[in-house]
Amino acid sequence: MFNKNTNNKNSLNNTIVNIVIFILWIVLVCTIISSIIIWEKTSNLVCVISGVIGTLGILLNIYLLLKEKSRKNE
């Protein structure tokens, strides 16, 4: 009975992680597109730097979530 509860909890955790990763991919695409649009309109290097930093932060979060998810599946 305990294993069934653990499996349900793991399934819920995997579902939540998958949803968060999907949302982060959407935010990543929106960040890249908006950074390019703002850079084209303003020709400001600060917009490029902030876009790159934001993109790298999102990619780091996706990597860490995937690493944690694979560790829990073992």
PyMOL Python script that loads the backbone (N, CA, C, O; Angstrom):
from pymol import cmd

cmd.read_pdbstr("""\
ATOM      1  N   MET A   1       0.819  -1.180   0.000  1.00  0.00           N
ATOM      2  CA  MET A   1       0.000   0.000   0.000  1.00  0.00           C
ATOM      3  C   MET A   1       0.870   1.254   0.000  1.00  0.00           C
ATOM      4  O   MET A   1       0.529   2.252  -0.634  1.00  0.00           O
ATOM      5  N   PHE A   2       1.976   1.198   0.703  1.00  0.00           N
ATOM      6  CA  PHE A   2       2.878   2.342   0.737  1.00  0.00           C
ATOM      7  C   PHE A   2       3.480   2.612  -0.639  1.00  0.00           C
ATOM      8  O   PHE A   2       3.637   3.767  -1.033  1.00  0.00           O
ATOM      9  N   ASN A   3       3.818   1.545  -1.372  1.00  0.00           N
ATOM     10  CA  ASN A   3       4.395   1.711  -2.701  1.00  0.00           C
ATOM     11  C   ASN A   3       3.418   2.374  -3.658  1.00  0.00           C
ATOM     12  O   ASN A   3       3.823   3.156  -4.518  1.00  0.00           O
ATOM     13  N   LYS A   4       2.132   2.067  -3.514  1.00  0.00           N
ATOM     14  CA  LYS A   4       1.134   2.670  -4.389  1.00  0.00           C
ATOM     15  C   LYS A   4       1.078   4.176  -4.159  1.00  0.00           C
ATOM     16  O   LYS A   4       0.989   4.945  -5.116  1.00  0.00           O
ATOM     17  N   ASN A   5       1.129   4.602  -2.909  1.00  0.00           N
ATOM     18  CA  ASN A   5       1.118   6.025  -2.585  1.00  0.00           C
ATOM     19  C   ASN A   5       2.379   6.705  -3.112  1.00  0.00           C
ATOM     20  O   ASN A   5       2.313   7.831  -3.605  1.00  0.00           O
ATOM     21  N   THR A   6       3.519   6.036  -3.013  1.00  0.00           N
ATOM     22  CA  THR A   6       4.772   6.582  -3.514  1.00  0.00           C
ATOM     23  C   THR A   6       4.733   6.719  -5.027  1.00  0.00           C
ATOM     24  O   THR A   6       5.205   7.716  -5.572  1.00  0.00           O
ATOM     25  N   ASN A   7       4.170   5.717  -5.715  1.00  0.00           N
ATOM     26  CA  ASN A   7       4.073   5.783  -7.170  1.00  0.00           C
ATOM     27  C   ASN A   7       3.168   6.921  -7.605  1.00  0.00           C
ATOM     28  O   ASN A   7       3.458   7.604  -8.587  1.00  0.00           O
ATOM     29  N   ASN A   8       2.060   7.134  -6.876  1.00  0.00           N
ATOM     30  CA  ASN A   8       1.174   8.244  -7.210  1.00  0.00           C
ATOM     31  C   ASN A   8       1.880   9.580  -7.004  1.00  0.00           C
ATOM     32  O   ASN A   8       1.720  10.507  -7.798  1.00  0.00           O
ATOM     33  N   LYS A   9       2.662   9.667  -5.932  1.00  0.00           N
ATOM     34  CA  LYS A   9       3.385  10.904  -5.647  1.00  0.00           C
ATOM     35  C   LYS A   9       4.439  11.157  -6.721  1.00  0.00           C
ATOM     36  O   LYS A   9       4.602  12.289  -7.176  1.00  0.00           O
ATOM     37  N   ASN A  10       5.159  10.101  -7.133  1.00  0.00           N
ATOM     38  CA  ASN A  10       6.163  10.248  -8.180  1.00  0.00           C
ATOM     39  C   ASN A  10       5.514  10.632  -9.498  1.00  0.00           C
ATOM     40  O   ASN A  10       6.051  11.449 -10.246  1.00  0.00           O
ATOM     41  N   SER A  11       4.362  10.046  -9.782  1.00  0.00           N
ATOM     42  CA  SER A  11       3.655  10.371 -11.013  1.00  0.00           C
ATOM     43  C   SER A  11       3.221  11.835 -11.013  1.00  0.00           C
ATOM     44  O   SER A  11       3.335  12.523 -12.028  1.00  0.00           O
ATOM     45  N   LEU A  12       2.725  12.304  -9.873  1.00  0.00           N
ATOM     46  CA  LEU A  12       2.320  13.703  -9.759  1.00  0.00           C
ATOM     47  C   LEU A  12       3.528  14.624  -9.893  1.00  0.00           C
ATOM     48  O   LEU A  12       3.454  15.658 -10.557  1.00  0.00           O
ATOM     49  N   ASN A  13       4.640  14.249  -9.261  1.00  0.00           N
ATOM     50  CA  ASN A  13       5.864  15.052  -9.374  1.00  0.00           C
ATOM     51  C   ASN A  13       6.349  15.116 -10.814  1.00  0.00           C
ATOM     52  O   ASN A  13       6.742  16.181 -11.288  1.00  0.00           O
ATOM     53  N   ASN A  14       6.326  13.977 -11.518  1.00  0.00           N
ATOM     54  CA  ASN A  14       6.742  13.964 -12.919  1.00  0.00           C
ATOM     55  C   ASN A  14       5.834  14.833 -13.772  1.00  0.00           C
ATOM     56  O   ASN A  14       6.305  15.530 -14.670  1.00  0.00           O
ATOM     57  N   THR A  15       4.538  14.797 -13.499  1.00  0.00           N
ATOM     58  CA  THR A  15       3.596  15.618 -14.252  1.00  0.00           C
ATOM     59  C   THR A  15       3.868  17.096 -14.020  1.00  0.00           C
ATOM     60  O   THR A  15       3.874  17.888 -14.962  1.00  0.00           O
ATOM     61  N   ILE A  16       4.093  17.466 -12.765  1.00  0.00           N
ATOM     62  CA  ILE A  16       4.375  18.869 -12.446  1.00  0.00           C
ATOM     63  C   ILE A  16       5.679  19.313 -13.100  1.00  0.00           C
ATOM     64  O   ILE A  16       5.752  20.410 -13.653  1.00  0.00           O
ATOM     65  N   VAL A  17       6.704  18.474 -13.042  1.00  0.00           N
ATOM     66  CA  VAL A  17       7.989  18.817 -13.657  1.00  0.00           C
ATOM     67  C   VAL A  17       7.826  18.966 -15.162  1.00  0.00           C
ATOM     68  O   VAL A  17       8.383  19.892 -15.752  1.00  0.00           O
ATOM     69  N   ASN A  18       7.070  18.070 -15.795  1.00  0.00           N
ATOM     70  CA  ASN A  18       6.857  18.168 -17.236  1.00  0.00           C
ATOM     71  C   ASN A  18       6.130  19.453 -17.606  1.00  0.00           C
ATOM     72  O   ASN A  18       6.465  20.089 -18.605  1.00  0.00           O
ATOM     73  N   ILE A  19       5.142  19.840 -16.810  1.00  0.00           N
ATOM     74  CA  ILE A  19       4.406  21.082 -17.078  1.00  0.00           C
ATOM     75  C   ILE A  19       5.324  22.288 -16.911  1.00  0.00           C
ATOM     76  O   ILE A  19       5.298  23.207 -17.730  1.00  0.00           O
ATOM     77  N   VAL A  20       6.130  22.291 -15.861  1.00  0.00           N
ATOM     78  CA  VAL A  20       7.045  23.415 -15.623  1.00  0.00           C
ATOM     79  C   VAL A  20       8.074  23.516 -16.744  1.00  0.00           C
ATOM     80  O   VAL A  20       8.385  24.616 -17.201  1.00  0.00           O
ATOM     81  N   ILE A  21       8.603  22.383 -17.190  1.00  0.00           N
ATOM     82  CA  ILE A  21       9.575  22.396 -18.284  1.00  0.00           C
ATOM     83  C   ILE A  21       8.933  22.915 -19.565  1.00  0.00           C
ATOM     84  O   ILE A  21       9.552  23.687 -20.297  1.00  0.00           O
ATOM     85  N   PHE A  22       7.706  22.501 -19.842  1.00  0.00           N
ATOM     86  CA  PHE A  22       6.994  22.983 -21.026  1.00  0.00           C
ATOM     87  C   PHE A  22       6.787  24.499 -20.959  1.00  0.00           C
ATOM     88  O   PHE A  22       6.987  25.202 -21.949  1.00  0.00           O
ATOM     89  N   ILE A  23       6.391  24.990 -19.799  1.00  0.00           N
ATOM     90  CA  ILE A  23       6.192  26.434 -19.624  1.00  0.00           C
ATOM     91  C   ILE A  23       7.519  27.175 -19.789  1.00  0.00           C
ATOM     92  O   ILE A  23       7.558  28.252 -20.384  1.00  0.00           O
ATOM     93  N   LEU A  24       8.604  26.604 -19.263  1.00  0.00           N
ATOM     94  CA  LEU A  24       9.912  27.243 -19.411  1.00  0.00           C
ATOM     95  C   LEU A  24      10.347  27.302 -20.872  1.00  0.00           C
ATOM     96  O   LEU A  24      10.967  28.281 -21.286  1.00  0.00           O
ATOM     97  N   TRP A  25      10.032  26.267 -21.663  1.00  0.00           N
ATOM     98  CA  TRP A  25      10.356  26.306 -23.096  1.00  0.00           C
ATOM     99  C   TRP A  25       9.586  27.418 -23.790  1.00  0.00           C
ATOM    100  O   TRP A  25      10.129  28.110 -24.651  1.00  0.00           O
ATOM    101  N   ILE A  26       8.315  27.592 -23.415  1.00  0.00           N
ATOM    102  CA  ILE A  26       7.509  28.670 -24.006  1.00  0.00           C
ATOM    103  C   ILE A  26       8.089  30.030 -23.620  1.00  0.00           C
ATOM    104  O   ILE A  26       8.202  30.923 -24.459  1.00  0.00           O
ATOM    105  N   VAL A  27       8.454  30.182 -22.351  1.00  0.00           N
ATOM    106  CA  VAL A  27       9.052  31.442 -21.892  1.00  0.00           C
ATOM    107  C   VAL A  27      10.381  31.685 -22.597  1.00  0.00           C
ATOM    108  O   VAL A  27      10.702  32.824 -22.934  1.00  0.00           O
ATOM    109  N   LEU A  28      11.157  30.624 -22.823  1.00  0.00           N
ATOM    110  CA  LEU A  28      12.434  30.748 -23.519  1.00  0.00           C
ATOM    111  C   LEU A  28      12.237  31.288 -24.928  1.00  0.00           C
ATOM    112  O   LEU A  28      12.938  32.210 -25.345  1.00  0.00           O
ATOM    113  N   VAL A  29      11.293  30.722 -25.656  1.00  0.00           N
ATOM    114  CA  VAL A  29      11.029  31.172 -27.023  1.00  0.00           C
ATOM    115  C   VAL A  29      10.547  32.622 -27.021  1.00  0.00           C
ATOM    116  O   VAL A  29      10.993  33.428 -27.837  1.00  0.00           O
ATOM    117  N   CYS A  30       9.642  32.951 -26.108  1.00  0.00           N
ATOM    118  CA  CYS A  30       9.135  34.332 -26.020  1.00  0.00           C
ATOM    119  C   CYS A  30      10.241  35.310 -25.652  1.00  0.00           C
ATOM    120  O   CYS A  30      10.271  36.428 -26.166  1.00  0.00           O
ATOM    121  N   THR A  31      11.146  34.907 -24.772  1.00  0.00           N
ATOM    122  CA  THR A  31      12.258  35.771 -24.380  1.00  0.00           C
ATOM    123  C   THR A  31      13.185  36.037 -25.557  1.00  0.00           C
ATOM    124  O   THR A  31      13.616  37.169 -25.773  1.00  0.00           O
ATOM    125  N   ILE A  32      13.486  34.999 -26.309  1.00  0.00           N
ATOM    126  CA  ILE A  32      14.365  35.171 -27.469  1.00  0.00           C
ATOM    127  C   ILE A  32      13.716  36.080 -28.503  1.00  0.00           C
ATOM    128  O   ILE A  32      14.359  36.993 -29.021  1.00  0.00           O
ATOM    129  N   ILE A  33      12.450  35.835 -28.803  1.00  0.00           N
ATOM    130  CA  ILE A  33      11.751  36.649 -29.805  1.00  0.00           C
ATOM    131  C   ILE A  33      11.643  38.101 -29.351  1.00  0.00           C
ATOM    132  O   ILE A  33      11.928  39.016 -30.123  1.00  0.00           O
ATOM    133  N   SER A  34      11.234  38.312 -28.108  1.00  0.00           N
ATOM    134  CA  SER A  34      11.085  39.696 -27.632  1.00  0.00           C
ATOM    135  C   SER A  34      12.429  40.401 -27.534  1.00  0.00           C
ATOM    136  O   SER A  34      12.512  41.601 -27.795  1.00  0.00           O
ATOM    137  N   SER A  35      13.482  39.683 -27.163  1.00  0.00           N
ATOM    138  CA  SER A  35      14.809  40.288 -27.091  1.00  0.00           C
ATOM    139  C   SER A  35      15.275  40.726 -28.474  1.00  0.00           C
ATOM    140  O   SER A  35      15.857  41.801 -28.620  1.00  0.00           O
ATOM    141  N   ILE A  36      15.027  39.906 -29.483  1.00  0.00           N
ATOM    142  CA  ILE A  36      15.417  40.260 -30.849  1.00  0.00           C
ATOM    143  C   ILE A  36      14.614  41.460 -31.344  1.00  0.00           C
ATOM    144  O   ILE A  36      15.168  42.368 -31.965  1.00  0.00           O
ATOM    145  N   ILE A  37      13.311  41.465 -31.070  1.00  0.00           N
ATOM    146  CA  ILE A  37      12.472  42.589 -31.505  1.00  0.00           C
ATOM    147  C   ILE A  37      12.896  43.886 -30.824  1.00  0.00           C
ATOM    148  O   ILE A  37      13.016  44.918 -31.483  1.00  0.00           O
ATOM    149  N   ILE A  38      13.124  43.844 -29.520  1.00  0.00           N
ATOM    150  CA  ILE A  38      13.539  45.050 -28.795  1.00  0.00           C
ATOM    151  C   ILE A  38      14.903  45.520 -29.282  1.00  0.00           C
ATOM    152  O   ILE A  38      15.131  46.722 -29.418  1.00  0.00           O
ATOM    153  N   TRP A  39      15.806  44.591 -29.544  1.00  0.00           N
ATOM    154  CA  TRP A  39      17.137  44.951 -30.022  1.00  0.00           C
ATOM    155  C   TRP A  39      17.061  45.624 -31.391  1.00  0.00           C
ATOM    156  O   TRP A  39      17.761  46.605 -31.643  1.00  0.00           O
ATOM    157  N   GLU A  40      16.207  45.091 -32.278  1.00  0.00           N
ATOM    158  CA  GLU A  40      16.051  45.692 -33.603  1.00  0.00           C
ATOM    159  C   GLU A  40      15.471  47.103 -33.511  1.00  0.00           C
ATOM    160  O   GLU A  40      15.871  47.986 -34.270  1.00  0.00           O
ATOM    161  N   LYS A  41      14.545  47.322 -32.602  1.00  0.00           N
ATOM    162  CA  LYS A  41      13.891  48.631 -32.493  1.00  0.00           C
ATOM    163  C   LYS A  41      14.769  49.670 -31.800  1.00  0.00           C
ATOM    164  O   LYS A  41      14.719  50.849 -32.150  1.00  0.00           O
ATOM    165  N   THR A  42      15.568  49.250 -30.826  1.00  0.00           N
ATOM    166  CA  THR A  42      16.344  50.224 -30.057  1.00  0.00           C
ATOM    167  C   THR A  42      17.824  50.246 -30.419  1.00  0.00           C
ATOM    168  O   THR A  42      18.497  51.245 -30.164  1.00  0.00           O
ATOM    169  N   SER A  43      18.346  49.180 -31.003  1.00  0.00           N
ATOM    170  CA  SER A  43      19.785  49.051 -31.313  1.00  0.00           C
ATOM    171  C   SER A  43      20.636  49.287 -30.064  1.00  0.00           C
ATOM    172  O   SER A  43      21.681  49.936 -30.118  1.00  0.00           O
ATOM    173  N   ASN A  44      20.165  48.746 -28.942  1.00  0.00           N
ATOM    174  CA  ASN A  44      20.838  48.936 -27.665  1.00  0.00           C
ATOM    175  C   ASN A  44      21.476  47.619 -27.240  1.00  0.00           C
ATOM    176  O   ASN A  44      20.823  46.576 -27.240  1.00  0.00           O
ATOM    177  N   LEU A  45      22.746  47.673 -26.881  1.00  0.00           N
ATOM    178  CA  LEU A  45      23.469  46.471 -26.482  1.00  0.00           C
ATOM    179  C   LEU A  45      22.948  45.901 -25.167  1.00  0.00           C
ATOM    180  O   LEU A  45      23.058  44.698 -24.931  1.00  0.00           O
ATOM    181  N   VAL A  46      22.388  46.741 -24.315  1.00  0.00           N
ATOM    182  CA  VAL A  46      21.861  46.284 -23.026  1.00  0.00           C
ATOM    183  C   VAL A  46      20.726  45.283 -23.247  1.00  0.00           C
ATOM    184  O   VAL A  46      20.601  44.318 -22.493  1.00  0.00           O
ATOM    185  N   CYS A  47      19.904  45.501 -24.266  1.00  0.00           N
ATOM    186  CA  CYS A  47      18.806  44.571 -24.567  1.00  0.00           C
ATOM    187  C   CYS A  47      19.345  43.206 -24.973  1.00  0.00           C
ATOM    188  O   CYS A  47      18.789  42.176 -24.591  1.00  0.00           O
ATOM    189  N   VAL A  48      20.417  43.196 -25.742  1.00  0.00           N
ATOM    190  CA  VAL A  48      21.021  41.928 -26.162  1.00  0.00           C
ATOM    191  C   VAL A  48      21.589  41.200 -24.954  1.00  0.00           C
ATOM    192  O   VAL A  48      21.384  39.996 -24.801  1.00  0.00           O
ATOM    193  N   ILE A  49      22.294  41.915 -24.105  1.00  0.00           N
ATOM    194  CA  ILE A  49      22.907  41.295 -22.926  1.00  0.00           C
ATOM    195  C   ILE A  49      21.839  40.757 -21.978  1.00  0.00           C
ATOM    196  O   ILE A  49      21.974  39.646 -21.465  1.00  0.00           O
ATOM    197  N   SER A  50      20.782  41.527 -21.741  1.00  0.00           N
ATOM    198  CA  SER A  50      19.728  41.046 -20.845  1.00  0.00           C
ATOM    199  C   SER A  50      18.999  39.850 -21.446  1.00  0.00           C
ATOM    200  O   SER A  50      18.602  38.939 -20.719  1.00  0.00           O
ATOM    201  N   GLY A  51      18.819  39.843 -22.762  1.00  0.00           N
ATOM    202  CA  GLY A  51      18.192  38.694 -23.416  1.00  0.00           C
ATOM    203  C   GLY A  51      19.037  37.442 -23.296  1.00  0.00           C
ATOM    204  O   GLY A  51      18.515  36.355 -23.050  1.00  0.00           O
ATOM    205  N   VAL A  52      20.341  37.590 -23.470  1.00  0.00           N
ATOM    206  CA  VAL A  52      21.256  36.446 -23.359  1.00  0.00           C
ATOM    207  C   VAL A  52      21.283  35.919 -21.930  1.00  0.00           C
ATOM    208  O   VAL A  52      21.250  34.707 -21.717  1.00  0.00           O
ATOM    209  N   ILE A  53      21.344  36.809 -20.957  1.00  0.00           N
ATOM    210  CA  ILE A  53      21.365  36.385 -19.552  1.00  0.00           C
ATOM    211  C   ILE A  53      20.057  35.691 -19.182  1.00  0.00           C
ATOM    212  O   ILE A  53      20.071  34.662 -18.507  1.00  0.00           O
ATOM    213  N   GLY A  54      18.936  36.243 -19.616  1.00  0.00           N
ATOM    214  CA  GLY A  54      17.641  35.611 -19.351  1.00  0.00           C
ATOM    215  C   GLY A  54      17.526  34.247 -19.996  1.00  0.00           C
ATOM    216  O   GLY A  54      17.018  33.305 -19.387  1.00  0.00           O
ATOM    217  N   THR A  55      18.002  34.138 -21.240  1.00  0.00           N
ATOM    218  CA  THR A  55      17.961  32.863 -21.951  1.00  0.00           C
ATOM    219  C   THR A  55      18.832  31.822 -21.262  1.00  0.00           C
ATOM    220  O   THR A  55      18.421  30.673 -21.105  1.00  0.00           O
ATOM    221  N   LEU A  56      20.023  32.216 -20.854  1.00  0.00           N
ATOM    222  CA  LEU A  56      20.907  31.276 -20.154  1.00  0.00           C
ATOM    223  C   LEU A  56      20.318  30.840 -18.816  1.00  0.00           C
ATOM    224  O   LEU A  56      20.467  29.684 -18.422  1.00  0.00           O
ATOM    225  N   GLY A  57      19.656  31.750 -18.122  1.00  0.00           N
ATOM    226  CA  GLY A  57      19.009  31.398 -16.861  1.00  0.00           C
ATOM    227  C   GLY A  57      17.895  30.384 -17.055  1.00  0.00           C
ATOM    228  O   GLY A  57      17.761  29.440 -16.275  1.00  0.00           O
ATOM    229  N   ILE A  58      17.096  30.581 -18.095  1.00  0.00           N
ATOM    230  CA  ILE A  58      16.007  29.638 -18.373  1.00  0.00           C
ATOM    231  C   ILE A  58      16.569  28.281 -18.769  1.00  0.00           C
ATOM    232  O   ILE A  58      16.066  27.250 -18.322  1.00  0.00           O
ATOM    233  N   LEU A  59      17.610  28.267 -19.604  1.00  0.00           N
ATOM    234  CA  LEU A  59      18.221  26.992 -19.992  1.00  0.00           C
ATOM    235  C   LEU A  59      18.820  26.270 -18.789  1.00  0.00           C
ATOM    236  O   LEU A  59      18.747  25.044 -18.708  1.00  0.00           O
ATOM    237  N   LEU A  60      19.407  27.011 -17.857  1.00  0.00           N
ATOM    238  CA  LEU A  60      19.946  26.400 -16.637  1.00  0.00           C
ATOM    239  C   LEU A  60      18.828  25.768 -15.815  1.00  0.00           C
ATOM    240  O   LEU A  60      18.986  24.661 -15.300  1.00  0.00           O
ATOM    241  N   ASN A  61      17.699  26.466 -15.689  1.00  0.00           N
ATOM    242  CA  ASN A  61      16.572  25.907 -14.938  1.00  0.00           C
ATOM    243  C   ASN A  61      16.024  24.653 -15.598  1.00  0.00           C
ATOM    244  O   ASN A  61      15.693  23.688 -14.909  1.00  0.00           O
ATOM    245  N   ILE A  62      15.922  24.651 -16.925  1.00  0.00           N
ATOM    246  CA  ILE A  62      15.448  23.460 -17.633  1.00  0.00           C
ATOM    247  C   ILE A  62      16.412  22.303 -17.400  1.00  0.00           C
ATOM    248  O   ILE A  62      15.979  21.182 -17.131  1.00  0.00           O
ATOM    249  N   TYR A  63      17.710  22.560 -17.501  1.00  0.00           N
ATOM    250  CA  TYR A  63      18.711  21.518 -17.278  1.00  0.00           C
ATOM    251  C   TYR A  63      18.620  20.950 -15.864  1.00  0.00           C
ATOM    252  O   TYR A  63      18.652  19.734 -15.678  1.00  0.00           O
ATOM    253  N   LEU A  64      18.506  21.830 -14.871  1.00  0.00           N
ATOM    254  CA  LEU A  64      18.446  21.361 -13.485  1.00  0.00           C
ATOM    255  C   LEU A  64      17.179  20.553 -13.218  1.00  0.00           C
ATOM    256  O   LEU A  64      17.226  19.553 -12.501  1.00  0.00           O
ATOM    257  N   LEU A  65      16.048  20.975 -13.784  1.00  0.00           N
ATOM    258  CA  LEU A  65      14.813  20.213 -13.600  1.00  0.00           C
ATOM    259  C   LEU A  65      14.904  18.843 -14.262  1.00  0.00           C
ATOM    260  O   LEU A  65      14.466  17.849 -13.683  1.00  0.00           O
ATOM    261  N   LEU A  66      15.466  18.777 -15.465  1.00  0.00           N
ATOM    262  CA  LEU A  66      15.612  17.486 -16.139  1.00  0.00           C
ATOM    263  C   LEU A  66      16.581  16.574 -15.387  1.00  0.00           C
ATOM    264  O   LEU A  66      16.358  15.366 -15.305  1.00  0.00           O
ATOM    265  N   LYS A  67      17.650  17.143 -14.841  1.00  0.00           N
ATOM    266  CA  LYS A  67      18.614  16.356 -14.073  1.00  0.00           C
ATOM    267  C   LYS A  67      17.965  15.797 -12.806  1.00  0.00           C
ATOM    268  O   LYS A  67      18.167  14.633 -12.461  1.00  0.00           O
ATOM    269  N   GLU A  68      17.186  16.631 -12.116  1.00  0.00           N
ATOM    270  CA  GLU A  68      16.500  16.190 -10.899  1.00  0.00           C
ATOM    271  C   GLU A  68      15.456  15.128 -11.223  1.00  0.00           C
ATOM    272  O   GLU A  68      15.292  14.166 -10.472  1.00  0.00           O
ATOM    273  N   LYS A  69      14.757  15.296 -12.327  1.00  0.00           N
ATOM    274  CA  LYS A  69      13.740  14.326 -12.727  1.00  0.00           C
ATOM    275  C   LYS A  69      14.378  12.974 -13.036  1.00  0.00           C
ATOM    276  O   LYS A  69      13.853  11.937 -12.629  1.00  0.00           O
ATOM    277  N   SER A  70      15.501  12.973 -13.751  1.00  0.00           N
ATOM    278  CA  SER A  70      16.155  11.709 -14.080  1.00  0.00           C
ATOM    279  C   SER A  70      16.744  11.055 -12.833  1.00  0.00           C
ATOM    280  O   SER A  70      16.803   9.829 -12.749  1.00  0.00           O
ATOM    281  N   ARG A  71      17.177  11.858 -11.867  1.00  0.00           N
ATOM    282  CA  ARG A  71      17.720  11.305 -10.625  1.00  0.00           C
ATOM    283  C   ARG A  71      16.626  10.630  -9.804  1.00  0.00           C
ATOM    284  O   ARG A  71      16.859   9.592  -9.185  1.00  0.00           O
ATOM    285  N   LYS A  72      15.422  11.228  -9.799  1.00  0.00           N
ATOM    286  CA  LYS A  72      14.321  10.648  -9.035  1.00  0.00           C
ATOM    287  C   LYS A  72      13.788   9.377  -9.678  1.00  0.00           C
ATOM    288  O   LYS A  72      13.234   8.523  -8.986  1.00  0.00           O
ATOM    289  N   ASN A  73      13.946   9.239 -10.993  1.00  0.00           N
ATOM    290  CA  ASN A  73      13.456   8.048 -11.682  1.00  0.00           C
ATOM    291  C   ASN A  73      14.337   6.836 -11.436  1.00  0.00           C
ATOM    292  O   ASN A  73      13.909   5.706 -11.673  1.00  0.00           O
ATOM    293  N   GLU A  74      15.559   7.047 -10.965  1.00  0.00           N
ATOM    294  CA  GLU A  74      16.474   5.922 -10.729  1.00  0.00           C
ATOM    295  C   GLU A  74      16.121   5.148  -9.494  1.00  0.00           C
ATOM    296  O   GLU A  74      16.796   4.174  -9.161  1.00  0.00           O
TER     297      GLU A  74
END
""", "prot")
cmd.dss("prot")
cmd.show_as("cartoon", "prot")
cmd.util.cbc("prot")
cmd.orient("prot")
